[in-house]
């Protein structure tokens, strides 16, 4: 048996708003069947689909799992994401890595780092 990552799924209040943010952040198109209850980004032939599902309850605690993004221009990407609606939460420098913790428009944490060392 083999597992494949099919979806990265976000529970949210505004699926279209979240899809727009992450579409701009990742450069992925929003699928045509988006509506007020459900939206998805097309991850292409090798990437997962990014799903945004409307739920009645809001976020109440820190994410136990989050997205880590890597960039050759960490500072530039963080600034771009803040311009799209992300909120800078913290700057970290631990374990030989530097990264910025951000919240998306609905408060889901994610991180942006510089290039990861080969290994």
C-alpha positions in Angstrom: 0.0 0.0 0.0 1.2 3.5 -0.9 0.0 6.8 0.5 0.0 10.0 -1.5 -0.7 13.5 -0.1 -4.0 14.4 -1.9 -5.1 17.6 -0.1 -4.0 20.3 2.3 -7.3 21.3 4.0 -8.2 24.4 5.9 -11.4 24.8 7.9 -12.4 28.5 7.6 -15.2 31.0 7.7 -14.5 32.5 4.3 -13.4 29.8 1.8 -13.2 32.2 -1.2 -11.2 34.7 0.8 -8.8 32.1 2.0 -8.5 30.6 -1.5 -7.7 34.0 -2.9 -5.0 34.6 -0.3 -3.3 31.2 -0.8 -3.7 31.4 -4.6 -1.7 34.7 -4.6 0.8 33.4 -2.0 1.5 30.2 -3.9 0.8 31.1 -7.5 -1.8 28.4 -7.8 -5.2 28.9 -9.7 -8.5 28.6 -7.9 -10.6 25.8 -9.3 -13.8 26.8 -11.2 -16.2 25.1 -8.8 -15.5 27.5 -5.9 -18.5 28.9 -3.9 -19.2 30.3 -0.5 -18.9 26.9 1.2 -16.0 25.3 -0.6 -13.0 26.5 -2.7 -9.9 24.6 -3.9 -6.5 25.5 -5.5 -5.2 23.3 -8.3 -1.9 21.9 -7.1 -1.1 20.6 -10.6 0.0 17.1 -11.6 2.5 16.7 -8.7 1.2 18.9 -5.9 -1.7 18.4 -3.6 -5.0 20.2 -3.9 -5.5 23.0 -1.4 -9.0 22.8 0.0 -10.9 25.5 2.0 -14.1 24.4 3.7 -16.6 26.6 5.5 -17.1 25.5 9.1 -19.2 27.3 11.8 -16.6 27.4 14.5 -13.6 29.7 14.6 -10.0 28.8 15.4 -9.4 28.5 19.1 -5.8 27.3 19.6 -2.4 27.1 18.1 -2.1 24.9 15.0 -0.7 21.4 15.8 0.4 21.1 12.2 1.4 24.0 9.9 2.8 24.8 6.5 6.5 25.6 6.1 7.5 27.5 3.0 11.1 28.1 1.8 12.3 31.0 -0.3 15.6 32.3 -1.7 14.3 35.8 -0.7 12.8 35.2 2.7 12.5 38.9 3.6 10.9 39.8 0.3 8.4 36.9 0.5 7.4 37.8 4.0 6.8 41.4 3.0 4.8 40.2 -0.1 2.7 37.9 2.1 2.0 40.6 4.6 0.9 42.8 1.7 -1.6 40.0 0.7 -3.1 40.0 4.2 -0.8 37.8 6.4 0.2 39.0 9.8 3.8 38.7 11.1 3.8 36.8 14.4 7.5 36.1 15.3 11.0 35.9 14.0 12.8 32.7 15.0 16.5 31.6 14.8 16.9 28.1 16.2 18.6 24.9 15.2 20.7 26.6 12.6 17.7 28.0 10.7 16.0 31.4 10.6 12.3 31.7 9.8 9.3 34.0 10.2 6.1 32.8 11.7 3.0 34.4 10.1 -0.8 34.1 10.4 -3.0 33.9 7.2 -6.1 36.1 7.1 -8.0 33.7 9.4 -5.2 33.2 11.9 -3.7 29.9 10.7 0.0 29.8 11.4 2.6 29.2 8.7 6.4 29.7 8.4 8.7 31.2 5.8 12.4 30.3 5.9 15.4 30.9 3.8 16.8 28.0 1.7 17.2 24.8 3.7 20.7 23.3 3.9 21.3 20.3 1.6 21.3 17.1 3.4 
